[in-house]
Amino acid sequence: MDKKLFFQNLIHFIGTVHASTHFLMKNARSDEITPQQHSILEYIFFNKAVTTSQVADCLNISLPNASRELKKLLNLELIVKVVNNKDRRTNTIRLSVQGQNLMHRTFERIEKNFWERSGEMSEKEMKAIISSIKILEKKIFIP
């Protein structure tokens, strides 16, 4: 296959994923946090433990902005900071139990939106999709 055509199809797929994300996230985010704070919690959820620098880099925001948003999440008791005993200048940030619960409720709403949009799927279709996802993760999304 022509590499340019392959890449154009990949870009189209990624665009479709982004567009679908809007529908899936509809009414899923908690009203107690901003969309940016939700993105931070989601990033921590999937990475388990992160630093302020990693949050800033991932969300393409300044370090002071990341620190300010993390402080707000800390005050809401949605995250916890774990001090690095070897280097007290760095902290690891994790979701608190409340933060984990908030994210689980969010994913339950996303799941509801997903099934409303996709409808019923056969066992064969679900297995084929999982197989495709694994290939995409291995070759495209996970370096």
Secondary structure, DSSP 8 states (H G I E B T S, - for coil): --HHHHHHHHHHHHHHHHHHHHHHHTTTS-TTS-HHHHHHHHHHHHHSSB-HHHHHHHHT--HHHHHHHHHHHHHTTSEEEEE-SS-TT-EEEEE-HHHHHHHHHHHHHHHHHHHHHH----HHHHHHHHHHHHHHIIIII--
